[in-house]
Amino acid sequence: MLTLRGRIPAGEVVLPVPMYGRVVRVDGARGARLVLTASGQSMLVAPEAAELTLQIALDTPPAFDEGKARAGAPRALLAAVVPDDDLPLEVVELTAELAASEASLFERALEVREFIRTHYRYDPSYMGDPALAKWLRRVADGRASVPIAALHAGRDARHLGRGVCYELNTLACELLRRAGVPAAVATGWTLDRGSLTEPDHLWALALLPTPVGWRWFPVDASATQDGRPLHARSDKAKGPWRVPPAAGRQAPGVDSAWMKREQDSFNRARKPKRRAPVAELVRAVRHAERVGKLDLEGIDVRERCRQVLSDPELAAALVELLKRGS
């Protein structure tokens, strides 16, 4: 059980009920009605402002690792937003492999979360630096997803990008959809700061099959390994594209030459590229393995496909083989 206390205004108030929780008692709000909305939110309709106490039962989450794949997930939750050229090659290849694999949707969701935690950096100082704001606006201009473009503008030698929950979990939603997992994003409360004035976090949601039907599973790629959410400082900007540049000065440690090189790099990235279709070839090989009972144990399939496509002679031999097959 969870107890929440606080003051609400008159009118319709959405209650901060944790996932898999349900309101079992409301005290202190005379004449108020508890309504479950069509989207599943618990809403209190109160005739006047009141000090109230909520009693919430925290039910057991469904067994996500026991759900069997089934039809019925909305197709809109599988639609990718970002083109391949706006994403690192590592991301494109990972999601293509997951989509072609026999892993369950639950296993794919965990793989996406771990990939982002390992290859990206949670960095509120980067997103809150006023000196980078104007540059990040230019980098993100015209991109399909502003948060994902800003995230990858922070790539360095160790990480594919830098950001906070907004950017990291927007990316998680994109990767989940590319991996064949229905997904969306949600804002809400993490309930770890003692205040419910406004939602303070954003995370991805994977829609997964369970023994009791489709259910939402939170995928927070910005959390620690034990699941604790990470927060930017409250005085930091909510997005790099909203911060006015510092007047007449540059923030310490910002290399303008580096910023120019990065901007030029992103401008070049907007031009159409011809990438070797490694992910597509891996998908074809995995399909051939399943239907033809090939033994590929011990073979790094992705690396081998990359070698074939990067070697003109091997690539030509592959084309000839395909011609003979037709």
Secondary structure as UniProt FT lines:
FT   STRAND          2..8
FT   STRAND          11..14
FT   TURN            19..20
FT   STRAND          21..27
FT   TURN            30..31
FT   STRAND          33..36
FT   TURN            38..39
FT   STRAND          42..46
FT   STRAND          50..58
FT   HELIX           64..66
FT   HELIX           75..78
FT   HELIX           84..86
FT   HELIX           89..100
FT   HELIX           105..119
FT   STRAND          121..122
FT   HELIX           124..127
FT   HELIX           130..140
FT   TURN            141..142
FT   HELIX           146..152
FT   TURN            153..154
FT   STRAND          162..163
FT   HELIX           165..178
FT   TURN            179..180
FT   STRAND          183..188
FT   STRAND          201..210
FT   TURN            211..212
FT   STRAND          213..219
FT   TURN            221..222
FT   TURN            225..226
FT   TURN            234..235
FT   HELIX           240..242
FT   TURN            247..248
FT   TURN            252..253
FT   HELIX           256..269
FT   HELIX           278..292
FT   TURN            297..298
FT   HELIX           301..310
FT   HELIX           312..325
//
